[in-house]
Amino acid sequence: METVQFLRSRFRNFQIQRKNRRMLNELLNPALFRHDTAFDDLYPEHIQELSQMHWTPVDIAKKAGDFLSIPNTSVLDIGSGVGKFCITAGFFHPETFFCGIEQREELYTFAEIAKAEIELPNVNFIHGNLTELDFKNYDHFYFYNPFYENIEPDSRIDYTVRTSFELYELYSRFVFQMLEEKPPETRLVTFHAPDTQVPPGYQLVNNSYSRVLKMWIKK
């Protein structure tokens, strides 16, 4: 709780210090979602600096959201970071529920704060490990290669969580099995993720952005 309060205070101080502070109605304007620079301005500078490598680009989030969004269904972002995919997709698709799970408390907290700034009732974030989640509650899935830092140390966000090749294998197998158990018509979007993490029962229906954004439907 003390960590959360500290981060909220840090975020609020950052907001107050901004030269061109936006009012809430401006934050609700779709202009926020036109490019990454505008969206990333929701976060403090040290979070903005991680955007190019670690956060889903706005254009990708909108395209993935269009594919995954079916009214009255739930979409899970595995490794949701500061919530960029869920917030973007949730803004444009209010009849679909978007949830992100993130193991880093700081990133989870900034996702919650950003969501509160925009007031999206169809978006939720969970602080925890994906192996502890009940995937039966979710219909469709998105992930932006969330396990890569376990095999590439230079891609680490920070040192607050343990990483290892063994964890990469564990998480990859876990997601593979989870996806394999989902029913036909389950939708999946992967971004910069290896095809080996996708069960053979999923059919690739769209491959774009230099073949790094892939959309799948389980047969």
C-alpha positions as CSV (number, residue, x, y, z in Angstrom):
1,M,0.0,0.0,0.0
2,E,2.9,2.4,0.8
3,T,4.4,1.7,-2.6
4,V,1.1,2.4,-4.3
5,Q,0.6,5.7,-2.4
6,F,4.2,6.7,-3.3
7,L,3.6,6.1,-7.0
8,R,0.3,7.9,-7.0
9,S,1.9,10.9,-5.3
10,R,4.8,10.7,-7.8
11,F,2.4,10.6,-10.7
12,R,0.3,13.5,-9.4
13,N,3.4,15.6,-8.8
14,F,4.4,14.9,-12.4
15,Q,1.0,15.9,-13.7
16,I,1.0,19.2,-11.7
17,Q,4.5,20.1,-13.1
18,R,3.5,19.6,-16.7
19,K,3.6,22.9,-18.6
20,N,0.5,22.1,-20.7
21,R,-1.7,20.2,-18.3
22,R,-4.8,18.8,-20.1
23,M,-8.2,18.9,-18.6
24,L,-10.1,15.6,-18.2
25,N,-12.4,16.3,-21.2
26,E,-9.3,16.8,-23.4
27,L,-8.0,13.4,-22.2
28,L,-11.2,11.8,-23.3
29,N,-10.8,13.2,-26.8
30,P,-9.8,10.6,-29.4
31,A,-6.8,12.9,-30.3
32,L,-5.1,11.2,-27.4
33,F,-5.0,8.0,-29.4
34,R,-3.8,9.4,-32.7
35,H,-0.1,8.8,-32.1
36,D,2.2,7.5,-29.4
37,T,3.6,10.8,-28.3
38,A,0.2,12.0,-27.2
39,F,-0.7,8.8,-25.4
40,D,2.6,8.4,-23.7
41,D,2.2,11.9,-22.2
42,L,-0.1,10.2,-19.7
43,Y,2.9,8.8,-18.0
44,P,6.0,10.2,-16.2
45,E,9.2,10.6,-18.3
46,H,10.9,7.4,-17.1
47,I,7.9,5.5,-18.3
48,Q,7.8,7.4,-21.6
49,E,11.4,6.4,-22.3
50,L,10.5,2.7,-22.3
51,S,7.7,3.1,-24.8
52,Q,9.4,2.4,-28.0
53,M,10.7,-1.0,-26.9
54,H,8.2,-2.2,-24.3
55,W,4.7,-0.7,-24.8
56,T,2.3,-1.5,-27.7
57,P,2.2,1.3,-30.2
58,V,-1.2,3.0,-30.5
59,D,-1.7,1.9,-34.1
60,I,-1.0,-1.7,-33.2
61,A,-3.3,-1.5,-30.2
62,K,-6.2,-0.2,-32.4
63,K,-5.7,-2.8,-35.1
64,A,-5.4,-5.6,-32.6
65,G,-8.4,-4.3,-30.7
66,D,-10.5,-4.2,-33.8
67,F,-9.8,-7.9,-34.4
68,L,-10.3,-9.0,-30.8
69,S,-13.3,-6.9,-29.9
70,I,-16.6,-8.9,-29.9
71,P,-19.4,-7.4,-27.8
72,N,-19.9,-9.0,-24.3
73,T,-16.6,-10.9,-24.4
74,S,-13.4,-10.5,-22.4
75,V,-9.9,-9.9,-23.8
76,L,-6.8,-10.6,-21.7
77,D,-3.5,-8.9,-22.3
78,I,-0.7,-11.1,-20.9
79,G,2.0,-8.9,-19.6
80,S,0.1,-5.6,-19.8
81,G,2.8,-3.2,-18.7
82,V,1.4,0.3,-18.2
83,G,-1.9,-0.7,-19.8
84,K,-1.4,0.9,-23.3
85,F,-3.1,-1.9,-25.2
86,C,-6.1,-2.3,-22.9
87,I,-6.7,1.4,-22.5
88,T,-6.6,2.1,-26.3
89,A,-8.7,-0.9,-27.3
90,G,-11.1,-0.3,-24.4
91,F,-11.6,3.3,-25.5
92,F,-12.7,2.4,-29.0
93,H,-14.6,-0.8,-28.0
94,P,-16.8,0.0,-24.9
95,E,-18.9,-3.2,-25.3
96,T,-15.8,-5.5,-24.9
97,F,-14.1,-6.0,-21.5
98,F,-10.3,-5.7,-21.5
99,C,-8.1,-6.9,-18.7
100,G,-4.4,-6.9,-18.3
101,I,-2.2,-8.8,-15.9
102,E,1.2,-7.4,-14.9
103,Q,3.7,-8.7,-12.4
104,R,5.6,-5.4,-11.8
105,E,3.7,-3.4,-9.2
106,E,5.0,0.0,-10.5
107,L,3.7,-0.7,-14.0
108,Y,0.4,-2.0,-12.7
109,T,0.0,1.1,-10.6
110,F,0.6,3.5,-13.5
111,A,-1.8,1.5,-15.7
112,E,-4.5,1.9,-13.0
113,I,-3.8,5.6,-12.7
114,A,-3.9,6.2,-16.5
115,K,-7.2,4.2,-16.6
116,A,-8.7,6.4,-13.9
117,E,-7.7,9.5,-15.8
118,I,-9.7,8.4,-18.8
119,E,-12.5,6.7,-16.9
120,L,-12.9,3.4,-18.7
121,P,-15.3,1.1,-16.9
122,N,-14.6,-1.8,-19.3
123,V,-10.9,-1.9,-18.5
124,N,-9.3,-3.6,-15.6
125,F,-5.8,-4.5,-14.4
126,I,-4.5,-7.2,-12.2
127,H,-1.2,-7.2,-10.3
128,G,0.1,-10.8,-10.3
129,N,1.7,-13.7,-12.1
130,L,-0.1,-15.2,-15.1
131,T,0.3,-18.7,-13.6
132,E,-2.1,-17.7,-10.8
133,L,-4.9,-16.5,-13.1
134,D,-8.1,-18.4,-14.1
135,F,-8.1,-18.2,-17.8
136,K,-11.6,-19.5,-18.0
137,N,-12.8,-16.0,-17.4
138,Y,-11.3,-14.7,-20.7
139,D,-12.4,-15.3,-24.2
140,H,-9.6,-13.8,-26.4
141,F,-6.0,-12.9,-25.9
142,Y,-3.2,-10.5,-26.8
143,F,0.4,-10.6,-26.0
144,Y,3.4,-8.5,-26.9
145,N,6.2,-11.1,-26.4
146,P,6.1,-10.7,-22.6
147,F,8.6,-13.4,-21.8
148,Y,11.5,-12.2,-24.0
149,E,13.4,-10.5,-21.2
150,N,14.0,-13.9,-19.7
151,I,16.3,-14.8,-22.5
152,E,17.6,-11.4,-23.5
153,P,19.0,-9.5,-20.5
154,D,19.5,-6.2,-22.5
155,S,15.7,-6.0,-22.9
156,R,14.9,-5.9,-19.2
157,I,12.7,-3.2,-18.0
158,D,14.3,-3.3,-14.5
159,Y,15.5,-5.7,-11.9
160,T,12.4,-6.0,-9.7
161,V,11.4,-9.4,-11.0
162,R,13.4,-12.6,-11.4
163,T,14.3,-13.6,-15.0
164,S,15.8,-16.9,-16.4
165,F,15.7,-19.1,-19.4
166,E,13.8,-21.6,-17.2
167,L,11.0,-19.1,-16.6
168,Y,10.8,-18.3,-20.3
169,E,10.2,-22.0,-21.0
170,L,7.8,-22.3,-18.1
171,Y,5.7,-19.3,-19.2
172,S,5.7,-20.3,-22.9
173,R,4.5,-23.8,-22.1
174,F,1.9,-22.4,-19.7
175,V,0.4,-20.1,-22.3
176,F,0.6,-22.7,-25.0
177,Q,-1.3,-25.2,-22.9
178,M,-3.9,-22.6,-21.9
179,L,-4.5,-21.6,-25.5
180,E,-4.7,-25.2,-26.6
181,E,-7.6,-25.8,-24.1
182,K,-9.6,-22.8,-25.3
183,P,-12.7,-23.6,-27.5
184,P,-12.9,-23.0,-31.3
185,E,-13.3,-19.4,-32.4
186,T,-11.0,-18.2,-29.7
187,R,-9.1,-15.2,-31.1
188,L,-5.4,-14.4,-30.5
189,V,-3.2,-11.5,-31.5
190,T,0.6,-11.8,-31.1
191,F,3.1,-8.9,-31.6
192,H,6.8,-9.7,-31.9
193,A,6.1,-13.2,-30.5
194,P,7.4,-16.5,-31.8
195,D,4.9,-18.8,-33.6
196,T,6.1,-21.7,-31.3
197,Q,4.0,-20.2,-28.5
198,V,0.9,-20.6,-30.6
199,P,-0.8,-24.1,-30.7
200,P,-1.2,-25.7,-34.2
201,G,-4.9,-25.5,-33.9
202,Y,-4.9,-21.8,-34.4
203,Q,-5.1,-20.5,-38.0
204,L,-3.2,-17.4,-39.0
205,V,-5.8,-15.1,-40.6
206,N,-3.8,-11.9,-40.8
207,N,-0.1,-11.1,-40.9
208,S,0.9,-7.4,-41.1
209,Y,3.4,-4.8,-40.0
210,S,6.4,-6.6,-41.5
211,R,5.0,-9.9,-40.3
212,V,5.3,-9.1,-36.6
213,L,1.6,-8.5,-35.9
214,K,-0.3,-11.7,-36.3
215,M,-4.0,-12.5,-35.8
216,W,-5.2,-16.0,-35.2
217,I,-8.5,-17.9,-34.8
218,K,-8.7,-21.4,-33.3
219,K,-10.2,-23.8,-35.7
